[in-house]
Amino acid sequence: MHKTLLTINEEIKHYVATIEQVNAHDYSKITELAIRYISDRLQVVKDRFEQNNSITPDEEIFYFKNIKCHLLALIQYYTLVQKIELKKPPLRKKKLKHYYLNTLYKIKKKLRKEQFFYNYYKANLSQLDNQFFRRIDHDLFMSAGSFILDIDQRNNTPTVHIFAKMEAFEMLRHYLKKKIKGYGAGSKKKSQAVLPASVLRWTISKTDLIELIYALHASGTFNNGKADIKEIAEYFQQVFNVELGQYNRVFYDIRARKINKTKLLDSLKENLIKRIKETDNELFM
C-alpha cells in the first residue's frame, strides 16, 4: 500500500507538470484538468480498497490517512487555487501582493480554528489514528458550515474530510507564500546570488535525500538547531534542483520500514569507514 501511494504521487506530479507546461499560466485549465485526473485516480484506489476483504487495521488506517485523505486534499487544493485565481482582480503588482496576503491571512485564520487537527496533521502524530482513521459501524451526519456532511461508514471515517482540509489548506498556504514572494523580485535575486551555479545533481532516490534532511534537522545542524524542517527541505530542493513533494508523507514511509529504517545513513557510515581504512596509509606516505 505504501508503494501505491508513491506511485500515485509520481503519476500526479508528472501529469500536473505536463499540463502546466502545455497550458502556461491558464490556471483555470490547469486546475480543471488536475481535478479531473486526481478524481479518476481516487476512484481507482477506492474501487481497489472496497474490493479487498482482507484489509488489516494498519492498512485501513494507512489508506484513509495517507491515500484517500491526500487525494481528497489535492482535489480541494486545486479547487481553492482555481477559485483564488479566478477571483483575482486586474490590479498592479503591489495590489496583487496585498490580495494574496489577505487570502493567506484568511487561510491561517481558518487553520487556527482547527488548531488541534492541524497540529496533529503537521506533527504526523499517530496516537489517535484508531479513532480518526478506522471506519465506524454506522453512518454519521456532521455539520459542515451551512450543510450536512454524510459520512458513509462503508467508505469513510469520521475525520477523513477534516484532515483532507488541513492538508489542502497547508498546500494552499505554501502556494500563496510563493506567489507573495514572487512580487519581491529584488530580494529573490539577492537570495539566489549567494548560491553557486548548479553543477551537482542528486542522483539517488528522493527518499534518501528526505532521510538525510530529517537526520540533519533532528541533529540541530543548521542555525543552532532553530531551522525548521521546511526551511531545510526547501533549501535542499533549491540547491539540487529537485522537487521533494510531500516529504512528510515520505518520512511516514521511512518510519514504517520493518528493517533498516536509516538505510542511507547506514550506507554513508559504511562507505566513509571504508574510505578511511583505504586512505589510512596514504596519510603518512
ZAKOL-604007 format. One record per residue (C-alpha): z, x, y; chain. Coordinates in nm, 3 decimals. Each point is the difference from the previous one (the first is absolute). Layout:
% residues N
c3 Z; c1 X; c2 Y; mol A
...
This chain:
% residues 285
c3 0.000; c1 0.000; c2 0.000; mol A
c3 0.062; c1 0.297; c2 0.231; mol A
c3 -0.358; c1 0.113; c2 -0.065; mol A
c3 -0.120; c1 -0.350; c2 0.088; mol A
c3 0.160; c1 0.027; c2 0.345; mol A
c3 -0.144; c1 0.346; c2 0.068; mol A
c3 -0.347; c1 -0.112; c2 -0.114; mol A
c3 0.006; c1 -0.313; c2 0.216; mol A
c3 0.118; c1 0.199; c2 0.305; mol A
c3 -0.279; c1 0.255; c2 -0.042; mol A
c3 -0.260; c1 -0.277; c2 -0.041; mol A
c3 0.122; c1 -0.180; c2 0.313; mol A
c3 0.015; c1 0.320; c2 0.208; mol A
c3 -0.353; c1 0.095; c2 -0.105; mol A
c3 -0.134; c1 -0.351; c2 0.074; mol A
c3 0.171; c1 -0.025; c2 0.342; mol A
c3 -0.122; c1 0.350; c2 0.098; mol A
c3 -0.355; c1 -0.106; c2 -0.090; mol A
c3 0.004; c1 -0.326; c2 0.197; mol A
c3 0.161; c1 0.174; c2 0.299; mol A
c3 -0.284; c1 0.252; c2 0.001; mol A
c3 -0.269; c1 -0.265; c2 -0.034; mol A
c3 0.147; c1 -0.246; c2 0.254; mol A
c3 0.131; c1 0.256; c2 0.254; mol A
c3 0.243; c1 -0.179; c2 0.235; mol A
c3 -0.079; c1 -0.357; c2 -0.107; mol A
c3 0.362; c1 -0.084; c2 -0.090; mol A
c3 -0.085; c1 -0.362; c2 -0.076; mol A
c3 -0.254; c1 0.099; c2 -0.266; mol A
c3 0.214; c1 0.283; c2 -0.140; mol A
c3 0.312; c1 -0.214; c2 -0.039; mol A
c3 -0.196; c1 -0.296; c2 -0.141; mol A
c3 -0.159; c1 0.218; c2 -0.270; mol A
c3 0.327; c1 0.181; c2 -0.074; mol A
c3 0.192; c1 -0.327; c2 -0.042; mol A
c3 -0.267; c1 -0.138; c2 -0.233; mol A
c3 -0.009; c1 0.316; c2 -0.213; mol A
c3 0.380; c1 0.033; c2 -0.027; mol A
c3 0.031; c1 -0.371; c2 -0.085; mol A
c3 -0.243; c1 0.054; c2 -0.288; mol A
c3 0.202; c1 0.299; c2 -0.124; mol A
c3 0.319; c1 -0.206; c2 0.023; mol A
c3 -0.154; c1 -0.278; c2 -0.209; mol A
c3 -0.099; c1 0.251; c2 -0.269; mol A
c3 0.351; c1 0.147; c2 -0.034; mol A
c3 0.158; c1 -0.348; c2 0.011; mol A
c3 -0.221; c1 -0.112; c2 -0.288; mol A
c3 0.087; c1 0.311; c2 -0.202; mol A
c3 0.371; c1 -0.041; c2 0.065; mol A
c3 0.009; c1 -0.370; c2 -0.088; mol A
c3 -0.190; c1 0.059; c2 -0.325; mol A
c3 0.248; c1 0.266; c2 -0.115; mol A
c3 0.283; c1 -0.165; c2 -0.193; mol A
c3 0.185; c1 0.322; c2 -0.080; mol A
c3 0.099; c1 0.113; c2 0.352; mol A
c3 0.334; c1 0.184; c2 0.008; mol A
c3 0.251; c1 -0.062; c2 0.283; mol A
c3 -0.082; c1 0.342; c2 0.152; mol A
c3 -0.374; c1 -0.073; c2 -0.011; mol A
c3 0.058; c1 -0.341; c2 0.158; mol A
c3 0.198; c1 0.159; c2 0.285; mol A
c3 -0.262; c1 0.270; c2 0.050; mol A
c3 -0.283; c1 -0.254; c2 0.006; mol A
c3 0.160; c1 -0.223; c2 0.263; mol A
c3 0.158; c1 0.278; c2 0.206; mol A
c3 -0.284; c1 0.251; c2 0.006; mol A
c3 -0.326; c1 -0.170; c2 -0.096; mol A
c3 0.001; c1 -0.364; c2 0.106; mol A
c3 0.221; c1 0.066; c2 0.302; mol A
c3 -0.224; c1 0.286; c2 0.113; mol A
c3 -0.325; c1 -0.198; c2 -0.034; mol A
c3 0.148; c1 -0.300; c2 0.181; mol A
c3 0.119; c1 0.239; c2 0.273; mol A
c3 -0.350; c1 0.146; c2 0.040; mol A
c3 -0.152; c1 -0.348; c2 0.034; mol A
c3 0.261; c1 -0.094; c2 0.259; mol A
c3 -0.045; c1 0.333; c2 0.181; mol A
c3 -0.377; c1 -0.039; c2 0.039; mol A
c3 0.047; c1 -0.364; c2 0.106; mol A
c3 0.240; c1 0.114; c2 0.274; mol A
c3 -0.230; c1 0.284; c2 0.111; mol A
c3 -0.286; c1 -0.248; c2 0.026; mol A
c3 0.211; c1 -0.237; c2 0.207; mol A
c3 0.120; c1 0.278; c2 0.234; mol A
c3 -0.348; c1 0.142; c2 0.055; mol A
c3 -0.159; c1 -0.342; c2 0.058; mol A
c3 0.269; c1 -0.089; c2 0.254; mol A
c3 -0.041; c1 0.333; c2 0.180; mol A
c3 -0.101; c1 -0.067; c2 0.362; mol A
c3 -0.291; c1 0.190; c2 0.159; mol A
c3 0.224; c1 0.225; c2 0.209; mol A
c3 0.009; c1 0.358; c2 0.121; mol A
c3 0.162; c1 0.269; c2 -0.215; mol A
c3 0.335; c1 -0.015; c2 0.177; mol A
c3 0.019; c1 -0.377; c2 -0.045; mol A
c3 -0.111; c1 0.022; c2 -0.363; mol A
c3 0.273; c1 0.253; c2 -0.069; mol A
c3 0.249; c1 -0.249; c2 0.143; mol A
c3 -0.148; c1 -0.273; c2 -0.224; mol A
c3 0.055; c1 0.210; c2 -0.314; mol A
c3 0.348; c1 0.105; c2 0.118; mol A
c3 0.096; c1 -0.363; c2 0.053; mol A
c3 -0.133; c1 -0.092; c2 -0.346; mol A
c3 0.195; c1 0.289; c2 -0.154; mol A
c3 0.317; c1 -0.121; c2 0.172; mol A
c3 -0.048; c1 -0.346; c2 -0.153; mol A
c3 -0.043; c1 0.150; c2 -0.350; mol A
c3 0.317; c1 0.209; c2 0.039; mol A
c3 0.185; c1 -0.311; c2 0.115; mol A
c3 -0.109; c1 -0.186; c2 -0.314; mol A
c3 0.108; c1 0.292; c2 -0.219; mol A
c3 0.345; c1 0.001; c2 0.161; mol A
c3 0.042; c1 -0.364; c2 -0.102; mol A
c3 -0.063; c1 0.104; c2 -0.362; mol A
c3 0.205; c1 0.321; c2 0.025; mol A
c3 0.155; c1 -0.025; c2 -0.347; mol A
c3 -0.332; c1 -0.045; c2 -0.183; mol A
c3 -0.173; c1 0.256; c2 0.222; mol A
c3 0.265; c1 0.264; c2 -0.072; mol A
c3 -0.021; c1 -0.076; c2 -0.373; mol A
c3 -0.378; c1 0.044; c2 0.011; mol A
c3 0.004; c1 0.316; c2 0.217; mol A
c3 0.265; c1 0.175; c2 -0.209; mol A
c3 -0.182; c1 -0.102; c2 -0.322; mol A
c3 0.329; c1 -0.126; c2 -0.143; mol A
c3 0.027; c1 -0.156; c2 -0.345; mol A
c3 0.357; c1 -0.134; c2 -0.039; mol A
c3 -0.104; c1 -0.364; c2 0.051; mol A
c3 -0.342; c1 0.016; c2 -0.166; mol A
c3 0.108; c1 -0.234; c2 -0.278; mol A
c3 0.085; c1 -0.269; c2 0.256; mol A
c3 -0.299; c1 0.069; c2 0.228; mol A
c3 -0.286; c1 0.071; c2 -0.244; mol A
c3 0.072; c1 -0.198; c2 -0.318; mol A
c3 -0.133; c1 -0.352; c2 -0.039; mol A
c3 0.243; c1 -0.290; c2 0.005; mol A
c3 -0.005; c1 -0.295; c2 -0.242; mol A
c3 -0.092; c1 -0.267; c2 0.255; mol A
c3 -0.225; c1 -0.049; c2 0.302; mol A
c3 0.153; c1 0.085; c2 0.336; mol A
c3 -0.079; c1 -0.144; c2 0.343; mol A
c3 0.081; c1 0.219; c2 0.299; mol A
c3 -0.025; c1 -0.063; c2 0.372; mol A
c3 -0.254; c1 0.234; c2 0.159; mol A
c3 -0.004; c1 -0.082; c2 0.369; mol A
c3 -0.179; c1 -0.328; c2 0.055; mol A
c3 -0.105; c1 -0.049; c2 -0.364; mol A
c3 0.148; c1 0.000; c2 -0.352; mol A
c3 -0.085; c1 0.287; c2 -0.233; mol A
c3 -0.042; c1 -0.104; c2 -0.364; mol A
c3 0.123; c1 0.276; c2 -0.235; mol A
c3 -0.162; c1 -0.075; c2 -0.337; mol A
c3 0.241; c1 0.140; c2 -0.261; mol A
c3 -0.290; c1 0.094; c2 -0.233; mol A
c3 -0.173; c1 0.226; c2 0.253; mol A
c3 0.254; c1 0.110; c2 0.261; mol A
c3 0.354; c1 0.115; c2 0.065; mol A
c3 0.231; c1 -0.127; c2 0.277; mol A
c3 -0.069; c1 0.296; c2 0.231; mol A
c3 -0.348; c1 0.130; c2 -0.078; mol A
c3 -0.142; c1 -0.158; c2 0.317; mol A
c3 0.286; c1 0.135; c2 0.213; mol A
c3 -0.057; c1 0.358; c2 -0.116; mol A
c3 -0.377; c1 -0.038; c2 0.034; mol A
c3 0.062; c1 -0.096; c2 0.361; mol A
c3 0.228; c1 0.304; c2 0.051; mol A
c3 -0.269; c1 0.235; c2 -0.132; mol A
c3 -0.273; c1 -0.170; c2 0.204; mol A
c3 0.205; c1 0.031; c2 0.319; mol A
c3 0.075; c1 0.366; c2 -0.076; mol A
c3 -0.371; c1 0.076; c2 -0.045; mol A
c3 -0.076; c1 -0.194; c2 0.318; mol A
c3 0.266; c1 0.196; c2 0.187; mol A
c3 -0.176; c1 0.327; c2 -0.092; mol A
c3 -0.339; c1 -0.149; c2 0.092; mol A
c3 0.124; c1 -0.101; c2 0.346; mol A
c3 0.169; c1 0.336; c2 0.061; mol A
c3 -0.329; c1 0.172; c2 -0.085; mol A
c3 -0.189; c1 -0.227; c2 0.243; mol A
c3 0.255; c1 0.068; c2 0.275; mol A
c3 -0.016; c1 0.375; c2 -0.064; mol A
c3 -0.378; c1 -0.019; c2 0.033; mol A
c3 0.036; c1 -0.095; c2 0.367; mol A
c3 0.183; c1 0.326; c2 0.070; mol A
c3 -0.303; c1 0.218; c2 -0.066; mol A
c3 0.128; c1 0.292; c2 0.208; mol A
c3 0.325; c1 0.039; c2 -0.192; mol A
c3 -0.187; c1 -0.047; c2 -0.327; mol A
c3 -0.233; c1 0.292; c2 0.072; mol A
c3 0.292; c1 0.215; c2 0.103; mol A
c3 0.191; c1 -0.067; c2 -0.325; mol A
c3 -0.308; c1 0.071; c2 -0.210; mol A
c3 -0.062; c1 0.331; c2 0.174; mol A
c3 0.307; c1 0.160; c2 -0.159; mol A
c3 -0.144; c1 -0.056; c2 -0.349; mol A
c3 -0.236; c1 0.258; c2 -0.148; mol A
c3 -0.356; c1 -0.089; c2 -0.090; mol A
c3 -0.002; c1 -0.173; c2 -0.339; mol A
c3 -0.098; c1 0.271; c2 -0.249; mol A
c3 0.239; c1 -0.086; c2 -0.283; mol A
c3 -0.050; c1 -0.305; c2 -0.221; mol A
c3 0.257; c1 -0.157; c2 -0.229; mol A
c3 -0.189; c1 0.004; c2 -0.330; mol A
c3 0.258; c1 -0.128; c2 -0.249; mol A
c3 0.121; c1 -0.360; c2 -0.022; mol A
c3 0.139; c1 -0.198; c2 0.293; mol A
c3 0.298; c1 -0.087; c2 -0.219; mol A
c3 0.087; c1 0.370; c2 -0.015; mol A
c3 -0.017; c1 0.025; c2 0.380; mol A
c3 0.228; c1 -0.302; c2 0.035; mol A
c3 0.247; c1 0.157; c2 -0.246; mol A
c3 0.003; c1 0.315; c2 0.217; mol A
c3 0.046; c1 -0.200; c2 0.321; mol A
c3 0.298; c1 -0.190; c2 -0.140; mol A
c3 0.153; c1 0.326; c2 -0.129; mol A
c3 -0.033; c1 0.162; c2 0.344; mol A
c3 0.148; c1 -0.308; c2 0.167; mol A
c3 0.293; c1 -0.013; c2 -0.247; mol A
c3 0.069; c1 0.369; c2 0.073; mol A
c3 0.013; c1 -0.054; c2 0.378; mol A
c3 -0.276; c1 0.258; c2 0.047; mol A
c3 -0.134; c1 -0.120; c2 0.336; mol A
c3 0.171; c1 -0.043; c2 0.340; mol A
c3 0.340; c1 0.090; c2 -0.145; mol A
c3 -0.028; c1 -0.290; c2 -0.242; mol A
c3 -0.066; c1 -0.257; c2 0.275; mol A
c3 -0.371; c1 -0.059; c2 -0.073; mol A
c3 -0.052; c1 -0.327; c2 -0.189; mol A
c3 -0.230; c1 -0.039; c2 -0.299; mol A
c3 -0.269; c1 -0.175; c2 0.207; mol A
c3 -0.025; c1 0.290; c2 0.247; mol A
c3 -0.034; c1 0.255; c2 -0.281; mol A
c3 -0.256; c1 -0.210; c2 -0.191; mol A
c3 -0.214; c1 -0.057; c2 0.311; mol A
c3 0.008; c1 0.371; c2 0.087; mol A
c3 -0.115; c1 0.099; c2 -0.349; mol A
c3 -0.273; c1 -0.265; c2 0.013; mol A
c3 -0.125; c1 0.147; c2 0.328; mol A
c3 0.019; c1 0.364; c2 -0.108; mol A
c3 -0.173; c1 -0.052; c2 -0.336; mol A
c3 -0.224; c1 -0.287; c2 0.116; mol A
c3 0.115; c1 -0.220; c2 -0.287; mol A
c3 0.093; c1 -0.370; c2 -0.004; mol A
c3 0.319; c1 -0.063; c2 -0.199; mol A
c3 0.007; c1 -0.379; c2 0.036; mol A
c3 0.319; c1 -0.172; c2 -0.113; mol A
c3 0.184; c1 0.320; c2 -0.090; mol A
c3 0.332; c1 -0.181; c2 -0.044; mol A
c3 -0.163; c1 -0.197; c2 -0.284; mol A
c3 -0.118; c1 0.324; c2 -0.162; mol A
c3 0.354; c1 0.137; c2 0.030; mol A
c3 0.114; c1 -0.305; c2 -0.200; mol A
c3 -0.239; c1 0.113; c2 -0.277; mol A
c3 0.144; c1 0.352; c2 0.017; mol A
c3 0.351; c1 -0.142; c2 -0.036; mol A
c3 -0.115; c1 -0.208; c2 -0.298; mol A
c3 -0.131; c1 0.298; c2 -0.198; mol A
c3 0.161; c1 0.014; c2 -0.343; mol A
c3 -0.016; c1 0.379; c2 -0.019; mol A
c3 -0.058; c1 0.286; c2 0.246; mol A
c3 0.073; c1 -0.191; c2 0.322; mol A
c3 -0.060; c1 0.317; c2 0.205; mol A
c3 -0.329; c1 0.103; c2 -0.162; mol A
c3 -0.149; c1 0.183; c2 0.299; mol A
c3 0.324; c1 0.173; c2 0.101; mol A
c3 0.059; c1 0.120; c2 -0.356; mol A
c3 -0.355; c1 0.135; c2 -0.012; mol A
c3 0.039; c1 0.176; c2 0.337; mol A
c3 0.324; c1 0.163; c2 -0.113; mol A
c3 -0.154; c1 0.111; c2 -0.330; mol A
c3 -0.308; c1 0.149; c2 0.170; mol A
c3 0.206; c1 0.178; c2 0.267; mol A
c3 0.228; c1 0.158; c2 -0.262; mol A
c3 -0.311; c1 0.109; c2 -0.189; mol A
c3 -0.148; c1 0.155; c2 0.317; mol A
c3 0.328; c1 0.180; c2 0.076; mol A
c3 0.008; c1 0.148; c2 -0.349; mol A
c3 -0.365; c1 0.107; c2 0.024; mol A
c3 0.056; c1 0.180; c2 0.332; mol A
c3 0.343; c1 0.152; c2 -0.070; mol A
c3 -0.147; c1 0.343; c2 -0.079; mol A
c3 -0.257; c1 -0.013; c2 0.278; mol A
c3 0.272; c1 0.003; c2 0.268; mol A
c3 0.097; c1 0.357; c2 -0.092; mol A
c3 -0.344; c1 0.147; c2 -0.059; mol A
